[in-house]
Amino acid sequence: MNITDLYSTRIQKSFDDDQDDIIAILKAAPPKTVLKLINYFKGMPVSYSATINSIDRNNVDLDIQGEQAFTVEQCRSAFIRSPLFKFDVFAQAQYVNIKKRAATFTKLSYVEIVAEQRNFIRINPDPPPAVVIETPQGALDGTLFDISLTGLNISIENFCEIESGTEVKIKSTFKNIEQDITINLNVTARLVTIKDQFRPYSYIFTFSADKELERQLSQYVFKRQIEIIREIKDAV
């Protein structure tokens, strides 16, 4: 997944000017000012508080929670939220130390987290199952990257031009041994958009689940979140 799928930029002046503005605001903040860090790890939002340790030029050193340190290390970035800012801030991680619970961030920019506007959380299945998409142009093979109660993100190696709004049939079977849940997905879906310029391409679909499928997906997503939380805590 492209990290930019999670946010849209909110440039106020220019990237450099905005970064200078963000740094100036952080420098003027009282010592140990509390910020909120947000990551999306395997589709699940992870958020803990962080405090400013020091600022050197355009690098911001933060003291962070161990769980957040792990997700920052995996994502190599984070969103920073504070009443100090008009918008949320996206920052790339330059350094992360889980044991020391510390991270250094750089390349700061104003953004809006569009992932928060989704009606449902999108979760990455593990392992990612194979998917067959039946299109007007023929069958496409792909891999299910993430799923929610109403949406699918499918990774496809061989690009196929499909117009937005096209209806397709999507079939997949995925399960989790620990959950003892098997879902046989067989739905009619509508293409929302195709993202990414290079392989694998992300095909985003929306669909309506019947009551039984909705029940199964709700159970799967809930238990998958529990697994992800356990993975994070075990890593720390």
N, C-alpha and C positions, 0 to 999 in steps of 0.2 A: 504494500500500500504506500502511496505517496503521502508524506506527512502533510502536504498542502491541501489534501482532501479534508483535513480537520478544521481549517480556518480560511478566512479571506483577509487580505491585507487592508489596513486602514491608514494609509500614508497621509500624514497631515501636511508636511512640507516636502521633504525628501527623506530617503532612508537615513542618510548621514545626519541630517538635521534632527530627525525624530530620535535617533539613537542618542545624540548629544542632549536632547531634551530629557529623555528617560534617565540617562546617567546623572544629569543635574538634579532631577527630582529625588533620585535615590541618595545622592550625596547630601542633600539638604534634609533628609529624613532623620529623625532622632536615632541614636545608637540602638542596635538590636530591634529595629522596627520589624514587626511581623508581617510577612507576606504569605500569600497562598500559592502553592505550586500545583499544577495540574498536568497529568500525563494520561495518555490513552494506551494502556498496555493490553495487547490482544483484544482490543475493542472496549475494554472496561475502563471507565475513568478512575484515576487514582489521585487523590488530593490530600495533602497534608500541609501544615504550616511550615514556614521557613523564616529564618532571620538573617539580616544583613551582617556579614562578618567584616568585609572590607571591600573597597573599590579601588582598582588600579587602572587608570586610563579607561578603556572601554570594557574592562573585565570586572564582573561582579562576583565576589565570593560569598556564598550563602552556606549557613549551617542548616542542614536539612534532616528529615527523619530517615531512618534506615530503609524503610519500605520505599520511600520516594527515591532514595539514592539508587536502589536497584532498578526501578523503572526508568529513571533518567539515564542510567548506564545502558539500558537496553534500547531506549528510544533516541538517545543522544540529543535530546532537546526537552524543553518544558514550556508551559505557559505560566506566566506570572500574573497574579491578580491582586490588586490593592486599590483602596479608595484614593490612593495618591494619583492614580492614572485615570484618564478619561476612557481609555480602552484597555483591554487586556494586552499583555506583552508576550510575544514569542521570542524565545532565546535558545541559541544553540549551546550545547554543553561542550566546553573545552576540556574540562577535567572533572572526574567523579571518583570519590573514594567512599565505598560503602562502609568500611570499618570506621573511618573517621567521621562519617556522616557529613560529608562536605562536597561541594560542587562549585565549579567556576563556569559562569555563563558569559557569552559574548554575542555579538551581532543581534542586538535587541531591536525589535520593531513592533509597532502597534498593529493589533489584529482583532478580529472578531471570531470567536470559536463557533463555527457553524455546526460542529458536532453536537453542541448543546441544544440546537434547534430540532434535532431529530425526535420523533415521537417515541422511539424505542431504542434501547441500547443494541448496538451491533457487536456480536461476539464472534471471535475466531474459533471455528471448530478445531479439535485436535484429536487425531490427525485430520488434515483437510481432505474431505472426500472428493471423489471424481464426480463430475456433472456432465450431463448430456443436454444440449440445448437444441431443440428442433425449431429451425427457422425456415422462412420461405425460401432461403437460399440453400438449405440442406442442414445436416446435423453438425453441431460444433461440440468439440470436447473441451472441457475446462476443469478447473478446480475451484471449489467453494472457498473463498477467502473469508467472508464473514456473512452473518445472517442475523436478521431481526424478525419480529413478528410480521412485518410487512415488506421487508426488503432483502435483496440478495446482491452480494458483490462477488462476481465470478472472474477468476483470472484465466485468460485465454492466450495461448502462445501464438496461434495463427490468426491474424487479423481478418475479420469479415465485416464488411460494411453493412450495417443495419440502421435503418432510420429510427430516430427517437419516436416512441409511441407504438412501435411494432409489437404485436403480440406473438409470444413464442410459448412452447411447452418446455418445461424444465423438469428433469428427472435426476434424482440423486438418493443415495441411501447413506446415512451417517449415524454413527452410534458412539457411545462411550461405555466401555466395559465397566468402569467403576459406577457409573450411573445406572447401568442395566437398562438403558434407553436406546431403542432403535427407531429412527424416523425414516419412513419411506416418503420422500418428497416427490410429488407428482402434481405440479401446479401450472396454471396458465399465468404467465407474467408479462409485464409490459416494460420495454426498454426505456430507461430514463436517459441515460447518457453512456458514452464510451470515453474513458479517461486513459491518460498516459500515452506518450509518443513512442515508447519502445516496449518491447516484450518484458514481462507479460502485460497484456492490455486488461484494463478493468472494465467489465461490463456491469453496469448498475441496473437492477430490475426492481420493480415493485409488484406486489401480488396481494391477493386477498385470501386468507386462510379460512377454511371452514372451522367449525367449533372444535372438532376433534384435533385437527392439525394445530390450531391455535393453542389448545391445552398442552399438546406434546411439546411444542416449541417453547411455550412459557416455562415448562418444567425444565427443559433442556438448558435454556438460557440462564435460568436461576441457578441451577446446579453447576453450570459451567463457570459462573461468576465465583462461586464458592471455591472451585478448583483453582482458579486464577489467584484468588486471595491467599489460598494455602501455599501456592507456588511462590508468591512474593514473600510471605512470612518465613517459609523454609529457607529461602535464599539469604535472608538476613540473619 
